[in-house]
Amino acid sequence: MEDREIVLRIGQLAEEERELGSSHQGVGLTPDEQGRLHEIEVTLDQCWDLLRQRRARRAAGQDPDDVEVRPATVVEGYRQ
C-alpha cells in the first residue's frame, strides 16, 4: 500500500468517525455503533502507525514497502 492510499484511508475512516458521532448528538450510540466506532479507532491507529513506519524507513534509506500493519494489541499499547 502506498502512502497516498494510507492517507486516503485515514481520511475515509476519520469522516466515518465524524459522521457516526454527529448523527447521534445527544443520543447514545447503539452497541453495534459503539463496536464500529472502536473498530474505526483501532484501524486509524494502525494506519497512522503504518504511515509512520513507511516514512521512517524512507528517511533511513530503507525500503518503505518492507513494513507490515502491526496488530491492534501492539498499536493500542503505545503511550502517547
MIMI-959348 format. One record per residue: residue number from 1; x negated, y negated, z negated of N, C-alpha, C in turn. Coordinates in nm, 4 decimals, decimal comma. Atoms other than C-alpha are relative to their C-alpha. Layout:
BEGIN
<site><num>NUM</num><n_east>X</n_east><n_north>Y</n_north><n_up>Z</n_up><ca_east>X</ca_east><ca_north>Y</ca_north><ca_up>Z</ca_up><c_east>X</c_east><c_north>Y</c_north><c_up>Z</c_up></site>
...
//
This chain:
BEGIN
<site><num>1</num><n_east>-0,0838</n_east><n_north>0,1172</n_north><n_up>0,0000</n_up><ca_east>0,0000</ca_east><ca_north>0,0000</ca_north><ca_up>0,0000</ca_up><c_east>-0,0887</c_east><c_north>-0,1240</c_north><c_up>0,0000</c_up></site>
<site><num>2</num><n_east>0,0772</n_east><n_north>0,1241</n_north><n_up>-0,0107</n_up><ca_east>-0,1377</ca_east><ca_north>-0,3398</ca_north><ca_up>0,0975</ca_up><c_east>0,0453</c_east><c_north>-0,1007</c_north><c_up>-0,1057</c_up></site>
<site><num>3</num><n_east>-0,0324</n_east><n_north>0,1023</n_north><n_up>0,0993</n_up><ca_east>-0,1464</ca_east><ca_north>-0,6405</ca_north><ca_up>-0,1360</ca_up><c_east>0,1319</c_east><c_north>-0,0701</c_north><c_up>0,0321</c_up></site>
<site><num>4</num><n_east>-0,1216</n_east><n_north>0,0742</n_north><n_up>-0,0365</n_up><ca_east>0,1265</ca_east><ca_north>-0,8192</ca_north><ca_up>0,0589</ca_up><c_east>0,1253</c_east><c_north>0,0839</c_north><c_up>-0,0245</c_up></site>
<site><num>5</num><n_east>-0,1129</n_east><n_north>-0,0886</n_north><n_up>0,0277</n_up><ca_east>0,3543</ca_east><ca_north>-0,5159</ca_north><ca_up>0,0239</ca_up><c_east>0,0299</c_east><c_north>0,0046</c_north><c_up>-0,1502</c_up></site>
<site><num>6</num><n_east>-0,0160</n_east><n_north>-0,0009</n_north><n_up>0,1456</n_up><ca_east>0,2948</ca_east><ca_north>-0,5112</ca_north><ca_up>-0,3514</ca_up><c_east>0,0652</c_east><c_north>-0,1300</c_north><c_up>-0,0457</c_up></site>
<site><num>7</num><n_east>-0,0555</n_east><n_north>0,1307</n_north><n_up>0,0363</n_up><ca_east>0,3678</ca_east><ca_north>-0,8838</ca_north><ca_up>-0,3789</ca_up><c_east>0,1473</c_east><c_north>-0,0075</c_north><c_up>0,0417</c_up></site>
<site><num>8</num><n_east>-0,1389</n_east><n_north>-0,0023</n_north><n_up>-0,0457</n_up><ca_east>0,6864</ca_east><ca_north>-0,8376</ca_north><ca_up>-0,1749</ca_up><c_east>0,0859</c_east><c_north>0,0834</c_north><c_up>-0,0950</c_up></site>
<site><num>9</num><n_east>-0,0728</n_east><n_north>-0,0870</n_north><n_up>0,0924</n_up><ca_east>0,7947</ca_east><ca_north>-0,5516</ca_north><ca_up>-0,4028</ca_up><c_east>0,0208</c_east><c_north>-0,0691</c_north><c_up>-0,1343</c_up></site>
<site><num>10</num><n_east>-0,0118</n_east><n_north>0,0751</n_north><n_up>0,1247</n_up><ca_east>0,7254</ca_east><ca_north>-0,7661</ca_north><ca_up>-0,7094</ca_up><c_east>0,1120</c_east><c_north>-0,1027</c_north><c_up>0,0122</c_up></site>
<site><num>11</num><n_east>-0,1046</n_east><n_north>0,0992</n_north><n_up>-0,0224</n_up><ca_east>0,9465</ca_east><ca_north>-1,0385</ca_north><ca_up>-0,5629</ca_up><c_east>0,1383</c_east><c_north>0,0614</c_north><c_up>0,0010</c_up></site>
<site><num>12</num><n_east>-0,1294</n_east><n_north>-0,0678</n_north><n_up>-0,0060</n_up><ca_east>1,2280</ca_east><ca_north>-0,7940</ca_north><ca_up>-0,4914</ca_up><c_east>0,0457</c_east><c_north>0,0438</c_north><c_up>-0,1391</c_up></site>
<site><num>13</num><n_east>-0,0339</n_east><n_north>-0,0454</n_north><n_up>0,1348</n_up><ca_east>1,2155</ca_east><ca_north>-0,6476</ca_north><ca_up>-0,8400</ca_up><c_east>0,0337</c_east><c_north>-0,1169</c_north><c_up>-0,0917</c_up></site>
<site><num>14</num><n_east>-0,0260</n_east><n_north>0,1177</n_north><n_up>0,0827</n_up><ca_east>1,1993</ca_east><ca_north>-0,9907</ca_north><ca_up>-1,0034</ca_up><c_east>0,1367</c_east><c_north>-0,0582</c_north><c_up>0,0328</c_up></site>
<site><num>15</num><n_east>-0,1315</n_east><n_north>0,0498</n_north><n_up>-0,0399</n_up><ca_east>1,5037</ca_east><ca_north>-1,1002</ca_north><ca_up>-0,8033</ca_up><c_east>0,1109</c_east><c_north>0,0891</c_north><c_up>-0,0554</c_up></site>
<site><num>16</num><n_east>-0,1001</n_east><n_north>-0,0920</n_north><n_up>0,0552</n_up><ca_east>1,6956</ca_east><ca_north>-0,7879</ca_north><ca_up>-0,9061</ca_up><c_east>0,0135</c_east><c_north>-0,0201</c_north><c_up>-0,1511</c_up></site>
<site><num>17</num><n_east>-0,0003</n_east><n_north>0,0239</n_north><n_up>0,1442</n_up><ca_east>1,5975</ca_east><ca_north>-0,8533</ca_north><ca_up>-1,2670</ca_up><c_east>0,0786</c_east><c_north>-0,1271</c_north><c_up>-0,0328</c_up></site>
<site><num>18</num><n_east>-0,0718</n_east><n_north>0,1261</n_north><n_up>0,0206</n_up><ca_east>1,7249</ca_east><ca_north>-1,2142</ca_north><ca_up>-1,2442</ca_up><c_east>0,1503</c_east><c_north>0,0179</c_north><c_up>0,0248</c_up></site>
<site><num>19</num><n_east>-0,1412</n_east><n_north>-0,0215</n_north><n_up>-0,0332</n_up><ca_east>2,0499</ca_east><ca_north>-1,1069</ca_north><ca_up>-1,0775</ca_up><c_east>0,0706</c_east><c_north>0,0808</c_north><c_up>-0,1090</c_up></site>
<site><num>20</num><n_east>-0,0582</n_east><n_north>-0,0836</n_north><n_up>0,1040</n_up><ca_east>2,1128</ca_east><ca_north>-0,8411</ca_north><ca_up>-1,3387</ca_up><c_east>0,0256</c_east><c_north>-0,0816</c_north><c_up>-0,1259</c_up></site>
<site><num>21</num><n_east>-0,0154</n_east><n_north>0,0830</n_north><n_up>0,1191</n_up><ca_east>2,0590</ca_east><ca_north>-1,0886</ca_north><ca_up>-1,6204</ca_up><c_east>0,1024</c_east><c_north>-0,1098</c_north><c_up>0,0168</c_up></site>
<site><num>22</num><n_east>-0,0912</n_east><n_north>0,1129</n_north><n_up>-0,0194</n_up><ca_east>2,2519</ca_east><ca_north>-1,3784</ca_north><ca_up>-1,4695</ca_up><c_east>0,1441</c_east><c_north>0,0438</c_north><c_up>0,0220</c_up></site>
<site><num>23</num><n_east>-0,1363</n_east><n_north>-0,0468</n_north><n_up>-0,0239</n_up><ca_east>2,5522</ca_east><ca_north>-1,1685</ca_north><ca_up>-1,3737</ca_up><c_east>0,0694</c_east><c_north>0,0422</c_north><c_up>-0,1290</c_up></site>
<site><num>24</num><n_east>-0,0570</n_east><n_north>-0,0441</n_north><n_up>0,1280</n_up><ca_east>2,6042</ca_east><ca_north>-1,0771</ca_north><ca_up>-1,7387</ca_up><c_east>-0,0223</c_east><c_north>-0,1000</c_north><c_up>-0,1124</c_up></site>
<site><num>25</num><n_east>0,0198</n_east><n_north>0,1017</n_north><n_up>0,1035</n_up><ca_east>2,5507</ca_east><ca_north>-1,4065</ca_north><ca_up>-1,9197</ca_up><c_east>0,1195</c_east><c_north>-0,0005</c_north><c_up>-0,0937</c_up></site>
<site><num>26</num><n_east>-0,1045</n_east><n_north>-0,0001</n_north><n_up>0,1001</n_up><ca_east>2,7483</ca_east><ca_north>-1,3982</ca_north><ca_up>-2,2402</ca_up><c_east>0,0649</c_east><c_north>0,1354</c_north><c_up>-0,0212</c_up></site>
<site><num>27</num><n_east>-0,0550</n_east><n_north>-0,1350</n_north><n_up>0,0090</n_up><ca_east>2,8335</ca_east><ca_north>-1,0316</ca_north><ca_up>-2,1856</ca_up><c_east>-0,1180</c_east><c_north>0,0970</c_north><c_up>0,0011</c_up></site>
<site><num>28</num><n_east>0,1095</n_east><n_north>-0,0971</n_north><n_up>0,0055</n_up><ca_east>2,6113</ca_east><ca_north>-0,7398</ca_north><ca_up>-2,2744</ca_up><c_east>-0,0048</c_east><c_north>0,0892</c_north><c_up>0,1226</c_up></site>
<site><num>29</num><n_east>0,0181</n_east><n_north>-0,0945</n_north><n_up>-0,1100</n_up><ca_east>2,4726</ca_east><ca_north>-0,5005</ca_north><ca_up>-2,0172</ca_up><c_east>0,0542</c_east><c_north>0,1371</c_north><c_up>-0,0395</c_up></site>
<site><num>30</num><n_east>-0,0433</n_east><n_north>-0,1375</n_north><n_up>0,0248</n_up><ca_east>2,6172</ca_east><ca_north>-0,1530</ca_north><ca_up>-1,9842</ca_up><c_east>-0,1240</c_east><c_north>0,0849</c_north><c_up>-0,0257</c_up></site>
<site><num>31</num><n_east>0,1160</n_east><n_north>-0,0883</n_north><n_up>0,0195</n_up><ca_east>2,3924</ca_east><ca_north>0,1370</ca_north><ca_up>-2,0856</ca_up><c_east>-0,0739</c_east><c_north>0,0295</c_north><c_up>0,1320</c_up></site>
<site><num>32</num><n_east>0,0648</n_east><n_north>-0,0233</n_north><n_up>-0,1292</n_up><ca_east>2,3274</ca_east><ca_north>0,2081</ca_north><ca_up>-1,7157</ca_up><c_east>-0,0800</c_east><c_north>-0,1220</c_north><c_up>0,0445</c_up></site>
<site><num>33</num><n_east>0,0699</n_east><n_north>0,1231</n_north><n_up>-0,0374</n_up><ca_east>2,2343</ca_east><ca_north>-0,1543</ca_north><ca_up>-1,6547</ca_up><c_east>-0,1221</c_east><c_north>-0,0223</c_north><c_up>-0,0880</c_up></site>
<site><num>34</num><n_east>0,1157</n_east><n_north>0,0112</n_north><n_up>0,0888</n_up><ca_east>2,0080</ca_east><ca_north>-0,1556</ca_north><ca_up>-1,9594</ca_up><c_east>-0,1111</c_east><c_north>0,0942</c_north><c_up>0,0452</c_up></site>
<site><num>35</num><n_east>0,0983</n_east><n_north>-0,0955</n_north><n_up>-0,0513</n_up><ca_east>1,8383</ca_east><ca_north>0,1551</ca_north><ca_up>-1,8227</ca_up><c_east>-0,0667</c_east><c_north>-0,0503</c_north><c_up>0,1258</c_up></site>
<site><num>36</num><n_east>0,0564</n_east><n_north>0,0545</n_north><n_up>-0,1242</n_up><ca_east>1,7945</ca_east><ca_north>-0,0081</ca_north><ca_up>-1,4832</ca_up><c_east>-0,0935</c_east><c_north>-0,1153</c_north><c_up>-0,0304</c_up></site>
<site><num>37</num><n_east>0,0854</n_east><n_north>0,1120</n_north><n_up>0,0373</n_up><ca_east>1,6539</ca_east><ca_north>-0,3223</ca_north><ca_up>-1,6433</ca_up><c_east>-0,1336</c_east><c_north>0,0498</c_north><c_up>-0,0530</c_up></site>
<site><num>38</num><n_east>0,1247</n_east><n_north>-0,0575</n_north><n_up>0,0519</n_up><ca_east>1,3994</ca_east><ca_north>-0,1116</ca_north><ca_up>-1,8294</ca_up><c_east>-0,0847</c_east><c_north>0,0557</c_north><c_up>0,1153</c_up></site>
<site><num>39</num><n_east>0,0722</n_east><n_north>-0,0532</n_north><n_up>-0,1163</n_up><ca_east>1,3051</ca_east><ca_north>0,0677</ca_north><ca_up>-1,5047</ca_up><c_east>-0,0666</c_east><c_north>-0,1124</c_north><c_up>0,0790</c_up></site>
<site><num>40</num><n_east>0,0540</n_east><n_north>0,1145</n_north><n_up>-0,0736</n_up><ca_east>1,2576</ca_east><ca_north>-0,2682</ca_north><ca_up>-1,3323</ca_up><c_east>-0,1221</c_east><c_north>-0,0556</c_north><c_up>-0,0728</c_up></site>
<site><num>41</num><n_east>0,1107</n_east><n_north>0,0563</n_north><n_up>0,0784</n_up><ca_east>1,0359</ca_east><ca_north>-0,3978</ca_north><ca_up>-1,6142</ca_up><c_east>-0,1243</c_east><c_north>0,0878</c_north><c_up>0,0087</c_up></site>
<site><num>42</num><n_east>0,1132</n_east><n_north>-0,0928</n_north><n_up>-0,0074</n_up><ca_east>0,8162</ca_east><ca_north>-0,0874</ca_north><ca_up>-1,6083</ca_up><c_east>-0,0617</c_east><c_north>-0,0026</c_north><c_up>0,1391</c_up></site>
<site><num>43</num><n_east>0,0507</n_east><n_north>0,0007</n_north><n_up>-0,1376</n_up><ca_east>0,7879</ca_east><ca_north>-0,0889</ca_north><ca_up>-1,2298</ca_up><c_east>-0,0727</c_east><c_north>-0,1306</c_north><c_up>0,0299</c_up></site>
<site><num>44</num><n_east>0,0705</n_east><n_north>0,1271</n_north><n_up>-0,0167</n_up><ca_east>0,6968</ca_east><ca_north>-0,4586</ca_north><ca_up>-1,2345</ca_up><c_east>-0,1384</c_east><c_north>0,0059</c_north><c_up>-0,0636</c_up></site>
<site><num>45</num><n_east>0,1301</n_east><n_north>-0,0131</n_north><n_up>0,0667</n_up><ca_east>0,4200</ca_east><ca_north>-0,3869</ca_north><ca_up>-1,4857</ca_up><c_east>-0,0949</c_east><c_north>0,0868</c_north><c_up>0,0831</c_up></site>
<site><num>46</num><n_east>0,0830</n_east><n_north>-0,0875</n_north><n_up>-0,0824</n_up><ca_east>0,2927</ca_east><ca_north>-0,1044</ca_north><ca_up>-1,2642</ca_up><c_east>-0,0460</c_east><c_north>-0,0712</c_north><c_up>0,1270</c_up></site>
<site><num>47</num><n_east>0,0369</n_east><n_north>0,0732</n_north><n_up>-0,1214</n_up><ca_east>0,2981</ca_east><ca_north>-0,3253</ca_north><ca_up>-0,9545</ca_up><c_east>-0,1074</c_east><c_north>-0,1040</c_north><c_up>-0,0289</c_up></site>
<site><num>48</num><n_east>0,1005</n_east><n_north>0,0999</n_north><n_up>0,0360</n_up><ca_east>0,1102</ca_east><ca_north>-0,6060</ca_north><ca_up>-1,1273</ca_up><c_east>-0,1346</c_east><c_north>0,0655</c_north><c_up>-0,0309</c_up></site>
<site><num>49</num><n_east>0,1229</n_east><n_north>-0,0713</n_north><n_up>0,0326</n_up><ca_east>-0,1432</ca_east><ca_north>-0,3577</ca_north><ca_up>-1,2613</ca_up><c_east>-0,0692</c_east><c_north>0,0482</c_north><c_up>0,1278</c_up></site>
<site><num>50</num><n_east>0,0566</n_east><n_north>-0,0474</n_north><n_up>-0,1262</n_up><ca_east>-0,1928</ca_east><ca_north>-0,2083</ca_north><ca_up>-0,9141</ca_up><c_east>-0,0634</c_east><c_north>-0,1156</c_north><c_up>0,0769</c_up></site>
<site><num>51</num><n_east>0,0534</n_east><n_north>0,1168</n_north><n_up>-0,0702</n_up><ca_east>-0,2417</ca_east><ca_north>-0,5537</ca_north><ca_up>-0,7626</ca_up><c_east>-0,1300</c_east><c_north>-0,0470</c_north><c_up>-0,0653</c_up></site>
<site><num>52</num><n_east>0,1234</n_east><n_north>0,0399</n_north><n_up>0,0708</n_up><ca_east>-0,4977</ca_east><ca_north>-0,6430</ca_north><ca_up>-1,0313</ca_up><c_east>-0,1144</c_east><c_north>0,0978</c_north><c_up>0,0275</c_up></site>
<site><num>53</num><n_east>0,1025</n_east><n_north>-0,1001</n_north><n_up>-0,0305</n_up><ca_east>-0,6832</ca_east><ca_north>-0,3159</ca_north><ca_up>-0,9728</ca_up><c_east>-0,0585</c_east><c_north>-0,0235</c_north><c_up>0,1396</c_up></site>
<site><num>54</num><n_east>0,0438</n_east><n_north>0,0209</n_north><n_up>-0,1387</n_up><ca_east>-0,6981</ca_east><ca_north>-0,3824</ca_north><ca_up>-0,5971</ca_up><c_east>-0,0878</c_east><c_north>-0,1240</c_north><c_up>0,0108</c_up></site>
<site><num>55</num><n_east>0,0764</n_east><n_north>0,1252</n_north><n_up>-0,0063</n_up><ca_east>-0,8196</ca_east><ca_north>-0,7389</ca_north><ca_up>-0,6438</ca_up><c_east>-0,1356</c_east><c_north>0,0150</c_north><c_up>-0,0692</c_up></site>
<site><num>56</num><n_east>0,1261</n_east><n_north>-0,0208</n_north><n_up>0,0719</n_up><ca_east>-1,0845</ca_east><ca_north>-0,6325</ca_north><ca_up>-0,8961</ca_up><c_east>-0,0965</c_east><c_north>0,0841</c_north><c_up>0,0827</c_up></site>
<site><num>57</num><n_east>0,0870</n_east><n_north>-0,0843</n_north><n_up>-0,0836</n_up><ca_east>-1,2173</ca_east><ca_north>-0,3598</ca_north><ca_up>-0,6670</ca_up><c_east>-0,0527</c_east><c_north>-0,0794</c_north><c_up>0,1191</c_up></site>
<site><num>58</num><n_east>0,0429</n_east><n_north>0,0810</n_north><n_up>-0,1141</n_up><ca_east>-1,2264</ca_east><ca_north>-0,6008</ca_north><ca_up>-0,3731</ca_up><c_east>-0,1086</c_east><c_north>-0,0979</c_north><c_up>-0,0441</c_up></site>
<site><num>59</num><n_east>0,0974</n_east><n_north>0,0971</n_north><n_up>0,0517</n_up><ca_east>-1,4128</ca_east><ca_north>-0,8601</ca_north><ca_up>-0,5839</ca_up><c_east>-0,1336</c_east><c_north>0,0667</c_north><c_up>-0,0324</c_up></site>
<site><num>60</num><n_east>0,1218</n_east><n_north>-0,0744</n_north><n_up>0,0335</n_up><ca_east>-1,6634</ca_east><ca_north>-0,5917</ca_north><ca_up>-0,6840</ca_up><c_east>-0,0623</c_east><c_north>0,0653</c_north><c_up>0,1236</c_up></site>
<site><num>61</num><n_east>0,0541</n_east><n_north>-0,0570</n_north><n_up>-0,1232</n_up><ca_east>-1,7224</ca_east><ca_north>-0,4971</ca_north><ca_up>-0,3198</ca_up><c_east>0,0379</c_east><c_north>0,1458</c_north><c_up>0,0207</c_up></site>
<site><num>62</num><n_east>-0,0446</n_east><n_north>-0,1386</n_north><n_up>-0,0113</n_up><ca_east>-1,5360</ca_east><ca_north>-0,1686</ca_north><ca_up>-0,3558</ca_up><c_east>0,1287</c_east><c_north>0,0067</c_north><c_up>0,0821</c_up></site>
<site><num>63</num><n_east>-0,1188</n_east><n_north>-0,0220</n_north><n_up>-0,0822</n_up><ca_east>-1,2508</ca_east><ca_north>-0,0199</ca_north><ca_up>-0,1540</ca_up><c_east>0,1268</c_east><c_north>-0,0173</c_north><c_up>-0,0839</c_up></site>
<site><num>64</num><n_east>-0,1224</n_east><n_north>0,0212</n_north><n_up>0,0775</n_up><ca_east>-0,9190</ca_east><ca_north>-0,1592</ca_north><ca_up>-0,2837</ca_up><c_east>0,1032</c_east><c_north>0,1103</c_north><c_up>0,0209</c_up></site>
<site><num>65</num><n_east>-0,0942</n_east><n_north>-0,1091</n_north><n_up>-0,0254</n_up><ca_east>-0,7365</ca_east><ca_north>0,1381</ca_north><ca_up>-0,1315</ca_up><c_east>-0,0292</c_east><c_north>0,1224</c_north><c_up>-0,0862</c_up></site>
<site><num>66</num><n_east>0,0403</n_east><n_north>-0,1135</n_north><n_up>0,0825</n_up><ca_east>-0,9140</ca_east><ca_north>0,3677</ca_north><ca_up>-0,3746</ca_up><c_east>0,0530</c_east><c_north>-0,0135</c_north><c_up>-0,1432</c_up></site>
<site><num>67</num><n_east>-0,0653</n_east><n_north>0,0124</n_north><n_up>0,1303</n_up><ca_east>-0,6700</ca_east><ca_north>0,2968</ca_north><ca_up>-0,6599</ca_up><c_east>0,1350</c_east><c_north>0,0693</c_north><c_up>0,0064</c_up></site>
<site><num>68</num><n_east>-0,1305</n_east><n_north>-0,0643</n_north><n_up>0,0084</n_up><ca_east>-0,3518</ca_east><ca_north>0,4609</ca_north><ca_up>-0,7766</ca_up><c_east>0,0857</c_east><c_north>-0,0720</c_north><c_up>-0,1032</c_up></site>
<site><num>69</num><n_east>-0,0920</n_east><n_north>0,0557</n_north><n_up>0,0984</n_up><ca_east>-0,0439</ca_east><ca_north>0,3477</ca_north><ca_up>-0,9641</ca_up><c_east>-0,0226</c_east><c_north>0,0746</c_north><c_up>-0,1309</c_up></site>
<site><num>70</num><n_east>0,0196</n_east><n_north>-0,0626</n_north><n_up>0,1305</n_up><ca_east>-0,1084</ca_east><ca_north>0,4089</ca_north><ca_up>-1,3298</ca_up><c_east>0,1359</c_east><c_north>0,0365</c_north><c_up>-0,0599</c_up></site>
<site><num>71</num><n_east>-0,1266</n_east><n_north>-0,0418</n_north><n_up>0,0612</n_up><ca_east>0,1573</ca_east><ca_north>0,5927</ca_north><ca_up>-1,5315</ca_up><c_east>0,0567</c_east><c_north>-0,1083</c_north><c_up>-0,0914</c_up></site>
<site><num>72</num><n_east>-0,0681</n_east><n_north>0,0966</n_north><n_up>0,0863</n_up><ca_east>0,4139</ca_east><ca_north>0,3914</ca_north><ca_up>-1,7258</ca_up><c_east>-0,0574</c_east><c_north>0,0024</c_north><c_up>-0,1414</c_up></site>
<site><num>73</num><n_east>0,0543</n_east><n_north>-0,0107</n_north><n_up>0,1364</n_up><ca_east>0,2660</ca_east><ca_north>0,5212</ca_north><ca_up>-2,0512</ca_up><c_east>-0,1301</c_east><c_north>-0,0783</c_north><c_up>-0,0148</c_up></site>
<site><num>74</num><n_east>0,1249</n_east><n_north>0,0756</n_north><n_up>0,0035</n_up><ca_east>-0,0624</ca_east><ca_north>0,3514</ca_north><ca_up>-1,9616</ca_up><c_east>0,0284</c_east><c_north>-0,1503</c_north><c_up>0,0066</c_up></site>
<site><num>75</num><n_east>-0,0202</n_east><n_north>0,1443</n_north><n_up>-0,0180</n_up><ca_east>0,0604</ca_east><ca_north>0,0140</ca_north><ca_up>-1,8340</ca_up><c_east>0,0878</c_east><c_north>-0,0606</c_north><c_up>-0,1096</c_up></site>
<site><num>76</num><n_east>-0,0834</n_east><n_north>0,0519</n_north><n_up>0,1076</n_up><ca_east>0,3195</ca_east><ca_north>-0,0201</ca_north><ca_up>-2,1087</ca_up><c_east>-0,0773</c_east><c_north>-0,0089</c_north><c_up>-0,1314</c_up></site>
<site><num>77</num><n_east>0,0809</n_east><n_north>0,0040</n_north><n_up>0,1207</n_up><ca_east>0,0462</ca_east><ca_north>0,0303</ca_north><ca_up>-2,3681</ca_up><c_east>-0,1021</c_east><c_north>-0,1126</c_north><c_up>-0,0023</c_up></site>
<site><num>78</num><n_east>0,0963</n_east><n_north>0,1103</n_north><n_up>-0,0034</n_up><ca_east>-0,1614</ca_east><ca_north>-0,2710</ca_north><ca_up>-2,2587</ca_up><c_east>0,0395</c_east><c_north>-0,1080</c_north><c_up>-0,0981</c_up></site>
<site><num>79</num><n_east>-0,0235</n_east><n_north>0,1130</n_north><n_up>0,0890</n_up><ca_east>-0,1981</ca_east><ca_north>-0,5534</ca_north><ca_up>-2,5059</ca_up><c_east>-0,0019</c_east><c_north>-0,1273</c_north><c_up>0,0837</c_up></site>
<site><num>80</num><n_east>-0,0087</n_east><n_north>0,1259</n_north><n_up>-0,0762</n_up><ca_east>-0,1013</ca_east><ca_north>-0,8967</ca_north><ca_up>-2,3791</ca_up><c_east>-0,0641</c_east><c_north>-0,1129</c_north><c_up>-0,0763</c_up></site>
//
